[in-house]
Amino acid sequence: MAQVLEFRLPDLGEGLTEAEIVRWLVEVGDVVAVDQPVVEVETAKAMVDVPCPYGGVVTARFGEEGTEMPVGAPLLTVAVGESGSPADGGTSGAGASSDGASGARAPSDGSPGAGSASSGSSRSSRSAGSSGSSASSASSASSGNVLVGYGTSEAPSRRRRVRPASVPAASAAVPVPVPERAPAAPEGGADGVFVRDREPAGPVAVISPLVRRLARENGVDLRGLSGSGPEGLILRADVENALRAAARGHTPAPAPVPDEGVVHGTRIPLRGVRGAVADKLSRSRREIPDATCWVDADATELLRARTAMNAAGGPKVSLLALLARICTAALARFPDLNSTVDLEAREVVRLEEVHLGFAAQTERGLVVPVVRDAHARDAESLTAEFARLTEAARAGTLTPADLTGGTFTLNNYGVFGVDGSTPIINHPEAAMLGVGRIVPKPWVHEGELAVRQVVQLSFTFDHRVCDGGTAGGFLRYVADCVEQPAVLLRTL
């Protein structure tokens, strides 16, 4: 008899709690191998292909493309034979969790819930059978490689009550025994599904906030629906089926009553990259007492130096790379600005390496890729790394490692055609340098009025790590290097 194993959305790291399904890579009935990517998801950090740690036949998928899923929510179920999966010939590990329909409740011992790397992956690797020996063998045969750095682990030794796994009848593609369950009795009046009032209080077998919102906006009483998911879980398809039935005239669906005080208009969810940016910038404003100073600089000589470098042959050097080289030289002189604040210890932590972030605008929103060990790179190496990360950002293929660990940020907002700005520090960093557009302006040069290429530099810093003298000294050094690139020769 086939064993049904449930694969839940694993912990994707870096504190991520949810992901949006972008594209399913398998269909119900497909045979999958161990570690085969089954779904492409988008997190607040990057696009990720999620591999399944079990080999077998896909019997059900949970969540449509565009649906946001919490970490720990079921992604799909896989039917595996007793002696091995059809895909790899080995025993696969893990089954449906016994935590209930939603799979989101925390364990009784106070450890993290299904969204943590230590518990979410471990729970997904338990056997659905009741025998302790079969659970142990199944767990040991699981791939342990859900995502790089976040694999399945051995099941904890404490005993837990295990329920038989079930598969939605509407999605099943292989014959799997499903325990019979009496459908929930409809409530709420003659129609049994649609009500004018708000959804009544009380437990409902729904884990997706999108399903709740869809029901609320269309006046659907979730208590009157029988869920087609595991353990009677109500899915989005169940609500949509009820709405289609109402549209055919089977059940009159009255217009939802608007809540008092609700602001009407186009609503754009703050999720994914936009949600992550909103959270980080809000935290920066709450925690960091920032201050900004700025200065105009004559960039004519810097542009000439770049032209001379590129005319000498070899790989081209970008202007952003020259500005980054100036930043790393300035941070070597003013190391307080390459730091972070440990609030619990009430300490400023100076950082040895400079991991330079740079703001990149993409179709998915603003992202800040990080150039590792920027202080150890020359202009050519910086140019190549900026190009690689920018291309990956536009293609949506940046990894979480490409977007984390920055110690200082360089923000070139001059590409938007503006002169100045007051940047918000990229928490938990301590400073950010902003560069405006470089345009011809009247400038006094060597005692004479001339037209020069002028740029405005703005510098925002955390006032806890230094005073204005340090920040002013940093910005002045940067401006001097922009105006006289030969100043950099002292640090080469």
LINMOGI-V328850 format. One record per pair of residues at least 12 apart in sequence whose C-alpha atoms are under 7 Angstrom apart, sorted by the first residue. I is the first residue (numbers start at 1). J is the second residue. D is the distance in whole Angstrom. If there is no record, write none. Layout:
BEGIN
I,J,D / I,J,D
END
This chain:
BEGIN
1,81,6 / 1,82,6 / 2,79,6 / 2,80,5 / 2,81,4 / 2,82,6 / 2,176,7 / 3,79,5 / 3,80,5 / 3,81,6 / 3,82,7 / 4,77,6 / 4,78,6 / 4,79,4 / 4,80,6 / 4,95,6 / 4,165,6 / 5,77,5 / 5,78,5 / 5,79,6 / 5,94,6 / 5,95,4 / 5,96,6 / 5,128,7 / 6,74,7 / 6,76,6 / 6,77,4 / 6,78,6 / 6,94,7 / 6,95,5 / 6,96,5 / 6,124,7 / 7,74,6 / 7,75,6 / 7,76,6 / 7,77,6 / 7,124,6 / 8,72,5 / 8,73,5 / 8,74,4 / 8,75,5 / 8,124,6 / 9,71,5 / 9,72,5 / 9,73,6 / 9,74,6 / 9,75,6 / 10,71,6 / 10,72,6 / 10,115,7 / 10,120,6 / 10,121,6 / 11,71,6 / 11,115,6 / 11,116,6 / 11,117,5 / 11,120,7 / 11,150,7 / 17,70,6 / 17,71,5 / 17,115,6 / 18,43,7 / 18,68,7 / 18,69,6 / 18,70,4 / 18,71,5 / 19,41,6 / 19,42,6 / 19,43,5 / 19,68,6 / 19,69,5 / 19,70,6 / 20,41,5 / 20,42,5 / 20,43,6 / 20,66,6 / 20,67,6 / 20,68,4 / 20,69,6 / 21,40,6 / 21,41,5 / 21,42,7 / 21,64,7 / 21,65,5 / 21,66,5 / 21,67,6 / 21,68,6 / 22,40,6 / 22,41,5 / 22,42,6 / 22,65,5 / 22,66,6 / 23,39,6 / 23,40,5 / 23,41,7 / 23,65,6 / 24,38,6 / 24,39,4 / 24,40,6 / 25,37,7 / 25,38,5 / 25,39,5 / 26,38,6 / 28,58,5 / 28,59,5 / 28,60,6 / 28,61,7 / 28,171,7 / 28,173,6 / 29,57,6 / 29,58,5 / 29,59,6 / 29,173,5 / 29,174,7 / 30,57,6 / 30,58,6 / 31,56,6 / 31,57,4 / 31,58,6 / 31,87,6 / 32,55,5 / 32,56,6 / 32,57,6 / 32,87,6 / 33,54,7 / 33,55,4 / 33,56,7 / 33,87,5 / 33,88,6 / 34,52,6 / 34,53,5 / 34,54,5 / 34,55,5 / 34,88,7 / 34,143,6 / 35,51,5 / 35,52,5 / 35,53,5 / 35,143,7 / 35,145,7 / 35,146,7 / 36,51,5 / 36,52,6 / 37,49,6 / 37,50,5 / 37,51,4 / 37,52,6 / 38,50,6 / 38,51,6 / 38,52,6 / 42,272,7 / 43,272,5 / 44,272,4 / 44,273,4 / 44,276,5 / 45,273,6 / 45,400,6 / 45,403,7 / 46,396,7 / 46,397,7 / 46,398,6 / 46,399,6 / 46,400,6 / 47,396,6 / 47,397,6 / 50,146,7 / 50,147,7 / 51,146,6 / 51,147,7 / 52,146,6 / 53,142,6 / 53,143,5 / 53,144,7 / 53,145,6 / 53,146,6 / 54,92,5 / 54,93,7 / 54,142,6 / 54,143,7 / 55,80,7 / 55,85,5 / 55,86,7 / 55,87,5 / 55,88,6 / 55,92,6 / 56,78,6 / 56,79,5 / 56,80,5 / 56,85,5 / 56,86,5 / 56,87,5 / 57,78,5 / 57,79,5 / 57,80,7 / 58,77,6 / 58,78,5 / 58,79,6 / 59,77,6 / 59,78,6 / 59,79,6 / 59,171,7 / 59,172,5 / 59,173,5 / 59,174,6 / 60,76,5 / 60,77,5 / 60,167,7 / 60,168,7 / 60,171,5 / 60,172,6 / 61,75,6 / 61,76,4 / 61,77,7 / 62,74,6 / 62,75,5 / 62,76,6 / 71,114,7 / 71,115,5 / 72,103,7 / 72,104,6 / 72,114,5 / 72,115,5 / 72,120,6 / 73,103,6 / 73,104,7 / 80,92,7 / 91,138,6 / 91,141,6 / 92,138,5 / 92,141,5 / 92,142,5 / 93,125,5 / 93,126,6 / 93,127,6 / 93,138,4 / 93,139,4 / 93,140,7 / 93,141,6 / 93,142,5 / 94,124,5 / 94,125,4 / 94,126,4 / 94,127,4 / 94,128,6 / 94,138,6 / 94,139,6 / 95,124,6 / 95,125,7 / 95,126,5 / 95,127,5 / 95,128,4 / 96,128,6 / 96,165,6 / 97,123,6 / 97,124,7 / 98,161,7 / 98,162,5 / 98,163,6 / 101,205,7 / 101,230,6 / 101,231,5 / 101,233,6 / 102,205,7 / 102,206,7 / 102,207,5 / 117,150,6 / 121,151,7 / 121,152,5 / 121,153,6 / 122,152,5 / 122,153,5 / 122,154,6 / 122,155,5 / 123,155,7 / 125,139,5 / 125,142,7 / 125,152,6 / 125,153,7 / 125,155,7 / 126,139,6 / 126,155,6 / 127,139,7 / 128,164,7 / 128,165,6 / 130,162,6 / 139,154,6 / 139,155,7 / 140,154,7 / 166,178,5 / 166,179,7 / 166,230,5 / 166,231,7 / 167,230,6 / 168,228,5 / 168,229,5 / 168,230,6 / 169,228,7 / 183,226,6 / 184,226,6 / 185,224,7 / 186,223,7 / 186,224,4 / 186,225,7 / 187,223,7 / 187,224,5 / 191,251,6 / 192,224,6 / 193,220,6 / 193,221,5 / 193,224,5 / 193,225,7 / 194,219,6 / 194,220,5 / 194,221,5 / 194,253,6 / 195,219,6 / 195,220,6 / 195,221,6 / 196,219,6 / 196,254,7 / 196,256,6 / 196,257,6 / 198,216,7 / 199,216,7 / 199,221,6 / 204,222,7 / 204,223,6 / 205,232,7 / 205,233,5 / 205,234,6 / 206,233,6 / 206,234,5 / 211,235,7 / 211,236,5 / 215,239,6 / 217,256,6 / 218,255,7 / 218,256,6 / 219,255,7 / 219,256,5 / 273,364,7 / 273,365,6 / 274,365,6 / 280,427,6 / 281,424,7 / 284,425,6 / 284,426,7 / 284,427,5 / 288,462,6 / 289,462,6 / 289,463,6 / 290,460,6 / 290,461,5 / 290,462,5 / 290,463,6 / 291,460,6 / 291,461,6 / 291,462,7 / 291,463,7 / 292,422,6 / 292,458,7 / 292,459,5 / 292,460,4 / 292,461,7 / 293,458,6 / 293,459,5 / 293,460,7 / 294,457,5 / 294,458,4 / 294,459,6 / 295,456,6 / 295,457,5 / 295,458,7 / 296,454,7 / 296,455,6 / 296,456,4 / 296,457,6 / 297,454,6 / 297,455,5 / 297,456,6 / 297,479,6 / 297,482,7 / 297,483,6 / 298,452,7 / 298,453,6 / 298,454,5 / 298,455,6 / 298,483,5 / 299,453,5 / 299,454,6 / 299,455,6 / 299,482,6 / 299,483,5 / 300,452,6 / 300,453,5 / 301,483,6 / 301,484,6 / 302,482,6 / 302,483,6 / 302,485,6 / 315,380,7 / 317,379,6 / 317,380,6 / 317,383,6 / 318,383,6 / 321,379,6 / 321,382,5 / 321,383,5 / 322,379,6 / 325,379,7 / 326,478,6 / 326,481,7 / 327,478,7 / 328,375,5 / 329,491,7 / 330,474,6 / 330,477,6 / 330,478,6 / 334,474,6 / 335,350,7 / 336,350,6 / 336,465,6 / 336,466,7 / 337,430,6 / 337,431,6 / 338,350,6 / 338,351,6 / 338,354,7 / 338,407,6 / 338,408,6 / 338,430,7 / 339,351,5 / 339,407,7 / 339,429,6 / 339,430,6 / 340,428,6 / 340,429,5 / 340,430,6 / 348,465,6 / 353,373,6 / 354,373,5 / 354,374,6 / 354,375,6 / 354,407,6 / 355,370,6 / 355,371,6 / 355,372,5 / 355,373,5 / 355,374,6 / 355,405,7 / 355,406,5 / 355,407,5 / 355,408,7 / 356,370,5 / 356,371,5 / 356,372,7 / 356,374,6 / 356,406,6 / 356,407,6 / 356,408,5 / 356,409,6 / 357,369,6 / 357,370,4 / 357,371,6 / 357,406,5 / 357,408,6 / 357,409,4 / 357,410,6 / 358,370,7 / 358,409,5 / 358,410,5 / 358,411,6 / 359,410,7 / 359,411,5 / 360,390,7 / 362,393,7 / 362,394,5 / 368,403,6 / 369,389,6 / 369,402,6 / 369,403,5 / 370,402,6 / 370,403,6 / 370,404,7 / 370,406,6 / 371,385,7 / 407,429,5 / 408,429,6 / 408,431,6 / 408,432,6 / 409,432,5 / 409,433,7 / 410,432,6 / 410,433,5 / 410,434,6 / 411,433,6 / 411,434,5 / 411,435,6 / 412,434,6 / 412,435,5 / 412,436,6 / 413,434,7 / 413,435,6 / 413,436,6 / 414,435,6 / 414,436,4 / 414,437,4 / 415,437,7 / 417,437,6 / 418,436,6 / 418,437,6 / 419,436,4 / 419,437,5 / 419,456,6 / 420,436,5 / 420,456,6 / 420,458,7 / 421,458,7 / 422,458,7 / 422,460,7 / 423,460,6 / 425,460,7 / 430,461,6 / 430,462,5 / 431,460,6 / 431,461,4 / 431,462,6 / 432,459,6 / 432,460,5 / 432,461,7 / 433,458,6 / 433,459,5 / 433,460,7 / 434,457,6 / 434,458,5 / 434,459,6 / 435,456,6 / 435,457,5 / 435,458,7 / 436,455,6 / 436,456,5 / 436,457,6 / 437,455,6 / 438,453,6 / 438,454,5 / 438,455,5 / 439,453,5 / 439,454,6 / 439,455,7 / 440,452,5 / 440,453,4 / 440,454,6 / 441,453,6 / 441,454,6 / 459,475,7
END
